């Protein structure tokens, strides 16, 4: 292959170090000297292997290490490019800051106007005529203003409903646990997707109930499997996270929802609808609480669609009697939602700050999903444009445990499928979260390391 005399090639002579490290050091030296400029395209891996008379795996390992050090970026189908460097001095060990892709959080706001709106909402609490009222114990379920704010927030999903059906709760987790404790007794059975939210697994164990995992596909839970489970196991509850499901981002279609409701009605099975991501989807199917309000315990919080630290959720029950039962259970475990936090949530809903935050999160989530689509092979990925996470199905010969170990050594956290599996062998997959405090540059670097690894064999990146 003829060489372009103007093209950059790494210097490998001297030093006695492995060839792949010599290549990385040569890239770093080229960037420092200005020989390699930000955005400049590097030789393709196979072409460079031929030019240097090295095997392909050495080049692949070198580019992977250069990526880990934050020197280069790669996109599937586009090539490898010199990464724009910050003005900070490089760390002596060449390591980059850790990036946690394990926590499913919304992207944190960086719009100055939105941050100022949020500050004004917090400042509003200082201007209340009787601040002491928010420092006292409150009646469980929220003040009339807090309940009305919850109705206003949920009306795009549920339509109009009366205040005696809604409870203001200290986070969705507590509401779901209380619903399980209210609807089941130790030894009962509940149904859910065969891959489900880990919090549900922990709560079922806390309540002493068994879980029947149901198969599902791109349209959601298999209705025939649910029917068979109802006949064989007689479950008390169907728990589902039906929109942008955690972990797979699957959204149950309207037809499937109606079929599941019909089966639940025939067998007297209550539905716990964990609609954590329902407001993120722009055109979600009707909520179970709309299709079957008489049998659905609906829970939706603000942590995923406004701010992760805003631990306020709303539970909407079939009627006032069911609301009173759930309130009694919640009161025994949590006493009440924090009045100051509930007042802030109410203010942000009333003045439009919550809606503005939701819009910003949707926009940023879509941008991060697009970034992931540019870096990761689409055959690996299951996701939706509005989701805060993606489900990554691993190509052979990678296993979830080996990948997690490799990413951990690179300072990147993901969650393996074992955390979500109800029964049976977990699939070779991991959940990758795109939100949280990490910015787009950090996310791009982490996804690049992930993509580089999966394009190689585990042995090429030093994992056995």
C-alpha positions, -999 to +999 in steps of 0.1 A: +000+000+000+016+033-010+022+058+018+011+095+017+042+114+028+021+141+044+000+116+064+007+111+101+022+079+112+032+070+148+068+067+159+076+033+173+114+033+177+131+030+210+118+029+246+113-009+248+076-005+255+048-025+238+039-013+203+004-004+213+016+019+240+042+034+217+013+043+193-007+059+221+023+080+233+030+090+197-006+102+193-003+122+226+030+137+214+015+147+181-013+165+198+011+184+221+033+194+192+004+205+170+012+178+144-022+164+151-050+189+152-085+186+168-108+169+144-081+155+122-088+120+109-064+092+119-056+062+096-081+034+096-070+006+119-065-021+092-046+004+070-024+014+098-016-022+107-005-027+071+016+004+070+034-004+103+036-041+096+017-049+129-012-072+135-047-056+136-053-064+173-023-043+183-037-013+165-072-019+179-057-021+214-038+011+208-068+031+196-088+017+225-062+029+250-060+063+232-098+066+235-096+057+272-071+086+277-094+110+260-071+116+230-094+104+202-130+097+193-144+071+170-178+067+153-190+036+136-188+040+099-171+074+101-136+068+114-113+079+142-105+115+149-083+136+172-104+148+201-106+185+210-085+189+241-094+210+272-070+236+285-063+215+316-030+199+321-031+161+315-031+138+345+002+120+351-014+086+347-032+095+316-065+084+332-098+102+325-124+111+351-149+083+359-183+084+342-212+067+359-237+053+334-254+031+360-278+055+377-310+062+357-312+100+362-324+128+340-297+151+325-290+179+349-301+214+338-275+237+323-298+264+308-292+296+329-328+307+323-342+274+336-318+274+366-329+310+375-366+299+373-358+271+397-340+295+421-370+318+421-392+289+430-370+281+460-370+318+469-408+318+468-408+295+499-390+322+518-417+347+510-446+327+524-466+345+550-465+316+575-434+295+568-440+277+601-469+258+586-444+240+564-423+231+594-451+211+611-465+176+606-491+176+579-521+155+571-510+125+550-517+128+513-509+164+509-526+198+513-555+207+490-530+229+470-505+200+467-532+176+455-545+201+429-510+206+416-507+168+413-539+167+393-527+195+371-494+177+365-510+143+357-540+155+337-521+152+303-519+114+311-550+108+331-575+135+323-596+151+351-602+133+384-612+142+419-588+152+447-600+124+470-583+099+446-548+114+448-521+112+475-489+132+476-461+107+485-424+110+495-412+095+463-425+068+439-406+040+457-425+044+489-458+045+470-451+013+451-440-005+483-472+007+501-493-005+472-478-039+473-482-041+510-518-030+507-527-055+480-508-086+490-500-108+519-469-130+524-470-160+501-490-143+474-479-141+438-475-110+416-467-108+379-443-085+360-421-085+330-393-111+331-369-082+332-381-056+356-372-026+378-349-038+406-369-018+431-399-041+424-377-071+431-366-057+464-401-046+474-416-080+466-389-096+488-397-071+515-434-081+513-427-118+512-444-123+478-433-144+449-428-130+414-439-147+381-418-132+353-438-129+320-422-130+286-425-098+265-415-085+231-414-051+214-452-046+220-449-055+257-461-083+279-474-114+262-512-115+270-514-153+266-486-157+291-504-135+315-536-155+311-517-187+317-501-173+348-535-161+361-549-196+357-519-214+372-506-190+399-536-168+407-516-136+411-529-107+432-511-080+413-497-072+378-468-047+383-457-030+352-435+000+341-453+002+308-438+033+291-401+034+283-397+004+306-367+001+329-345-016+317-354-023+281-372+010+271-401-012+258-435+006+257-466-016+259-488-010+229-524+001+234-537-032+220-516-051+245-527-029+273-563-035+265-557-073+263-539-073+297-567-053+313-593-077+300-574-106+315-569-088+348-606-081+350-615-117+344-592-129+372-596-101+397-560-089+394-551-054+405-526-034+384-498-013+399-488+011+371-453+025+377-454+054+352-420+069+360-413+078+324-448+084+311-444+122+309-412+119+289-429+102+260-445+127+237-473+104+225-476+074+249-505+049+247-533+055+272-524+047+308-537+016+325-553+040+349-574+054+320-583+020+306-591+004+339-594+031+366-613+009+389-585-016+394-553+004+389-529+019+415-512+046+394-478+060+406-459+088+389-430+108+404-411+140+395-376+125+399-373+113+363-390+142+345-382+173+366-352+167+389-338+135+405-336+151+439-372+162+440-386+132+459-423+139+454-446+114+437-484+111+432-505+080+437-539+080+420-562+053+433-595+039+420-616+058+446-615+075+480-617+042+499-587+028+482-569+061+487-576+059+524-562+024+526-530+033+509-527+064+530-528+043+561-501+020+549-479+049+538-484+068+571-471+037+590-439+037+570-432+073+559-455+095+581-458+121+553-442+137+522-418+165+533-440+197+533-412+220+521-404+197+491-441+193+483-446+230+484-416+235+460-431+209+436-465+226+438-449+260+431-428+247+401-460+230+386-480+262+391-455+286+376-445+264+347-410+256+359-418+219+360-431+219+325-400+238+313-377+213+330-396+184+314-392+201+280-354+205+286-350+169+297-368+156+267-346+177+244-314+167+261-324+130+263-331+131+225-297+146+219-279+120+240-298+092+223-287+106+189-251+107+202-254+071+213-269+062+179-238+077+161-213+058+183-229+024+190-238-003+165-276-002+161-278-040+161-267-039+197-292-013+210-328-013+221-340+021+230-365+050+223-357+086+215-372+100+247-357+074+270-330+082+296-313+049+291-307+022+265-305-016+266-273-030+251-274-066+239-238-078+237-222-093+206-203-125+210-179-134+225-186-107+251-203-116+283-220-090+306-196-098+335-165-095+314-177-062+299-186-048+333-151-056+346-135-040+316-156-008+318-150-006+355-112-006+349-118+023+325-138+042+352-172+036+336-202+021+354-231+002+339-257-023+353-257-059+341-289-078+333-287-098+365-301-069+384-334-070+364-339-107+359-369-122+376-361-158+368-341-179+345-307-171+331-302-133+325-294-123+289-260-111+279-270-074+281-264-043+302-283-011+309-266+021+299-279+053+314-274+085+295-284+112+320-271+123+354-243+148+360-221+138+331-220+162+302-222+152+265-184+152+261-180+128+290-208+107+277-193+106+242-160+095+256-175+067+277-197+055+248-167+055+226-148+033+250-178+009+251-181+008+213-143+002+209-144-027+233-174-044+217-158-042+183-130-063+196-125-095+214-123-094+252-087-106+249-078-077+227-086-052+255-068-072+281-098-089+297-097-127+299 
